[in-house]
């Protein structure tokens, strides 16, 4: 039987409402209750040796006590997440990918559990004073959109109702005060905020204003996934882009190191019984395999090497296919 965490949260919410407990279920109180229950769980094992703790579940009475305390911890944790508006699926997936990049495995391989299925978030930042796409327009232009940010003047109301299907993943950002470029600065600030919190996210600015181009280009130079798209028949990139300065040739040893990294990752993927089927999961695996050498330049470079060699293909929905 699979535990439905969302349904359990609903049951716990109703259970508390029927007993008028909601006023006491503040985040602070729930966090403290969670600590108390975790301590009671720890008390069961307090004076056991490691070997005794492993054998404890063989005693049915002790196992029942462990189950009771584990259930209390879980229920308080779910209620805390519920009261603070935490999307558990999103939080767990994101944290697992971050941990995989922070702690490379001793024996390289796929990240365990749901990290291999984590989906990279796609944030669309809409300059509402410049373009007003409908929800169908937005989904047509950005099929993988997960989060919508609407930047608008201080007197606009109810815009979020136009994107009802996104639920709490649409965020209204009214500008604090009017003035030249005021909205642009707000949007720029939030783009930096999203990039700092979710460095692997795709960030898309939707506007016909070409003034965002330097910000988007700089974000790409720093290794973030960022781009701008227009709406209403005017593309922000209609004007020819200035020619990029010629890049200096990479030193021979750096090129050799990159080729070796690509070969090492490819060999590991070939040996793996299961391979990441999403781009985000593949990026996490590459970062894990590179270990201390993983950074905003090396990981995309290895991914590009796999793509260029024809060993890996990624479609427009982020699905990965292998040629081996």
C-alpha positions in Angstrom: 0.0 0.0 0.0 1.4 3.4 -1.0 1.1 6.2 1.6 -0.7 9.2 0.1 1.0 12.1 2.0 -1.4 14.7 0.6 -4.5 12.7 1.7 -2.9 12.1 5.1 -2.4 15.9 5.5 -6.1 16.4 4.7 -7.0 13.8 7.4 -4.8 15.5 10.0 -6.2 18.9 9.1 -9.8 17.6 9.6 -8.8 15.7 12.8 -7.5 19.0 14.3 -10.5 21.0 13.1 -12.9 18.6 14.8 -11.2 19.2 18.1 -10.6 23.0 17.8 -6.8 22.4 17.8 -6.0 24.7 14.9 -5.2 27.8 17.1 -2.5 25.7 18.8 -1.0 24.3 15.6 1.3 27.2 14.9 4.6 26.4 13.1 6.5 27.1 16.3 4.4 24.7 18.4 4.4 22.0 15.7 8.2 22.2 15.4 8.6 21.9 19.2 6.1 18.9 19.3 8.1 17.3 16.5 11.3 17.6 18.5 9.6 16.1 21.6 8.4 13.1 19.5 11.8 12.6 17.9 13.3 12.6 21.4 10.9 9.9 22.5 11.9 7.9 19.5 15.6 8.3 20.4 14.8 7.3 24.0 13.9 3.8 22.8 17.5 3.3 21.5 19.2 5.4 24.1 21.2 2.8 26.0 21.4 0.1 23.3 24.6 -0.8 21.5 24.6 -0.5 17.7 24.1 -4.3 17.4 21.2 -4.2 19.9 19.5 -1.4 18.0 19.6 -3.4 14.8 18.1 -6.4 16.6 15.4 -4.3 18.4 12.7 -4.7 15.7 12.7 -8.5 16.2 10.9 -7.9 19.5 7.3 -7.3 18.6 6.6 -5.0 21.6 9.7 -2.8 20.9 8.8 -2.7 17.2 5.3 -1.4 18.1 6.8 1.3 20.3 9.1 2.3 17.4 6.2 2.4 15.0 4.2 4.6 17.4 6.9 7.1 17.7 7.8 7.1 14.0 4.1 7.8 13.3 4.0 10.7 15.7 7.1 12.2 14.1 5.7 11.8 10.6 2.3 13.3 11.5 3.8 16.3 13.2 6.2 16.8 10.3 3.3 16.6 7.8 1.3 19.1 9.8 4.3 21.5 10.0 4.7 21.3 6.2 1.0 21.9 5.7 0.9 24.9 8.0 3.9 26.5 6.3 2.8 25.8 2.7 5.7 23.5 1.9 5.3 21.5 -1.3 6.9 18.2 -0.1 7.4 16.7 -3.6 9.2 19.8 -4.8 11.2 20.2 -1.6 12.4 16.6 -1.4 13.3 16.4 -5.1 15.2 19.6 -5.0 17.1 18.7 -1.8 18.1 15.3 -3.1 19.6 16.8 -6.2 21.4 19.4 -4.2 22.8 16.7 -1.9 23.9 14.6 -4.8 26.0 17.5 -6.1 27.3 18.4 -2.7 28.3 14.9 -1.6 29.8 12.9 -4.6 29.3 9.1 -4.2 32.3 7.0 -3.1 31.2 4.5 -5.8 29.9 6.5 -8.7 26.5 5.6 -10.0 22.9 6.9 -10.1 21.6 8.9 -7.2 19.3 6.7 -5.1 15.6 7.1 -4.9 13.6 10.0 -6.3 16.6 12.2 -7.1 16.9 10.4 -10.4 13.4 11.5 -11.3 13.6 15.1 -10.1 12.2 17.6 -12.6 14.0 20.9 -13.0 11.6 23.9 -12.5 10.9 26.3 -15.3 10.1 29.8 -14.1 8.5 32.2 -16.5 8.8 35.9 -15.5 6.2 38.0 -17.3 6.4 41.7 -17.8 2.7 42.2 -17.6 2.9 45.9 -18.6 4.6 44.8 -21.8 2.9 41.6 -22.8 -0.3 39.9 -21.6 -0.3 36.2 -22.8 -3.3 34.0 -21.9 -2.7 30.7 -20.1 -3.1 28.7 -23.4 -0.6 31.1 -25.0 1.9 30.6 -22.2 1.6 26.8 -22.2 2.0 26.8 -26.0 5.2 28.9 -25.9 6.7 27.2 -22.8 5.2 23.6 -22.5 7.4 22.7 -19.5 6.4 25.8 -17.4 6.1 25.0 -13.7 6.0 28.5 -12.1 4.6 31.8 -13.2 5.7 35.3 -11.9 3.6 38.2 -13.0 5.2 41.7 -12.7 2.6 44.4 -12.9 1.6 48.0 -11.8 0.3 48.6 -8.3 -3.3 49.0 -9.3 -3.8 45.8 -11.3 -6.0 43.2 -9.5 -7.0 39.6 -10.1 -4.4 38.9 -12.8 -3.6 35.5 -11.2 -7.1 34.3 -12.0 -6.1 34.2 -15.6 -3.6 31.4 -14.7 -5.9 29.5 -12.4 -4.5 26.0 -13.3 -1.1 26.9 -11.8 -2.7 27.3 -8.3 -0.2 28.5 -5.8 2.6 28.4 -8.3 1.7 31.7 -9.8 3.1 34.7 -7.9 1.9 38.3 -8.3 4.7 40.9 -7.9 3.3 44.5 -7.9 5.9 47.1 -8.3 6.5 49.1 -5.1 6.4 52.5 -6.8 6.0 53.8 -10.4 8.8 55.3 -12.4 11.0 54.7 -15.4 12.4 51.1 -15.4 10.8 50.4 -12.0 9.2 47.1 -13.2 12.4 46.1 -15.0 14.4 46.4 -11.7 11.8 44.3 -9.9 11.9 41.6 -12.5 15.8 41.6 -12.4 15.8 41.3 -8.6 13.5 38.3 -8.7 15.4 36.6 -11.5 18.5 36.8 -9.3 16.5 35.5 -6.3 15.3 32.5 -8.2 18.7 31.7 -9.6 20.3 31.8 -6.1 17.6 29.5 -4.7 17.4 27.1 -7.6 20.6 27.3 -9.6 19.5 24.4 -11.9 16.2 26.0 -12.8 15.2 27.3 -16.3 14.4 31.0 -16.2 12.5 32.6 -19.0 11.7 36.3 -19.3 8.6 37.0 -21.4 8.7 40.5 -22.8 9.2 42.3 -26.0 11.4 44.9 -24.3 15.0 44.3 -25.5 16.3 46.0 -22.4 16.4 42.7 -20.6 18.9 41.2 -23.1 22.1 42.2 -21.1 20.7 40.7 -17.9 19.8 37.4 -19.7 23.1 37.2 -21.5 25.0 37.8 -18.3 23.0 35.0 -16.5 24.0 32.6 -19.3 27.6 33.6 -19.1 27.5 32.7 -15.4 26.2 29.2 -16.3 22.5 29.7 -15.6 19.7 28.5 -18.0 18.1 31.8 -19.0 16.5 33.1 -22.1 14.0 35.7 -23.3 11.0 35.2 -25.5 8.5 37.7 -27.0 4.8 37.6 -27.4 2.3 39.1 -29.8 4.4 38.9 -33.0 7.3 40.9 -31.7 10.4 38.9 -30.9 12.9 40.5 -28.5 15.7 39.1 -30.6 14.5 40.6 -33.9 17.5 43.0 -34.0 20.7 41.3 -35.1 22.8 40.4 -32.1 26.3 41.9 -31.9 29.0 39.5 -33.0 30.5 37.7 -30.0 34.3 38.3 -29.6 36.3 35.3 -30.7 37.0 32.9 -27.8 40.5 32.0 -26.9 41.5 28.4 -27.6 41.4 26.2 -24.5 44.7 25.0 -23.3 45.6 21.5 -24.5 45.5 20.1 -21.0 42.1 21.6 -20.3 40.8 20.1 -23.5 42.3 16.7 -22.6 40.8 16.8 -19.2 37.3 17.6 -20.6 37.6 14.7 -23.1 38.6 12.3 -20.3 35.7 13.5 -18.2 33.2 12.9 -21.0 34.6 9.4 -21.6 34.4 8.6 -17.9 30.8 9.7 -17.6 29.9 7.9 -20.8 31.5 4.7 -19.6 29.7 4.9 -16.3 26.4 5.4 -18.0 27.0 2.4 -20.2 27.7 0.2 -17.2 24.6 1.5 -15.3 21.6 -0.8 -15.1 19.4 2.2 -14.9 20.0 5.5 -16.6 18.5 9.0 -15.8 15.7 9.6 -18.2 15.3 13.3 -17.4 17.8 16.1 -18.2 17.8 17.3 -14.6 18.6 13.8 -13.3 21.4 13.5 -15.9 22.9 16.8 -14.8 22.9 15.6 -11.2 24.6 12.3 -12.2 27.3 14.2 -14.2 27.9 16.5 -11.2 28.2 13.4 -8.9 30.7 11.7 -11.2 32.8 14.9 -11.6 33.0 15.2 -7.8 35.1 18.2 -6.6 35.6 19.2 -10.3 31.9 19.8 -10.7 31.0 23.5 -11.2 28.9 25.8 -13.4 31.3 25.3 -16.3 32.4 21.7 -16.2 29.0 20.1 -15.8 27.4 21.8 -18.9 30.7 21.2 -20.8 30.5 17.4 -20.2 26.8 17.4 -21.1 27.6 19.2 -24.3 30.4 16.7 -25.0 27.9 13.8 -24.7 25.4 15.5 -27.0 28.1 16.4 -29.5 29.3 12.9 -29.6 25.9 11.6 -30.5 25.8 9.3 -27.4 23.0 11.2 -25.7 20.0 13.1 -27.1 17.6 15.4 -25.2 14.2 16.4 -26.6 12.3 19.6 -26.0 10.6 18.1 -23.0 13.9 17.3 -21.3 13.6 13.5 -22.0 16.9 11.7 -22.4 17.7 9.0 -25.0 20.9 7.0 -25.3 22.7 5.6 -28.3 24.3 2.8 -26.4 
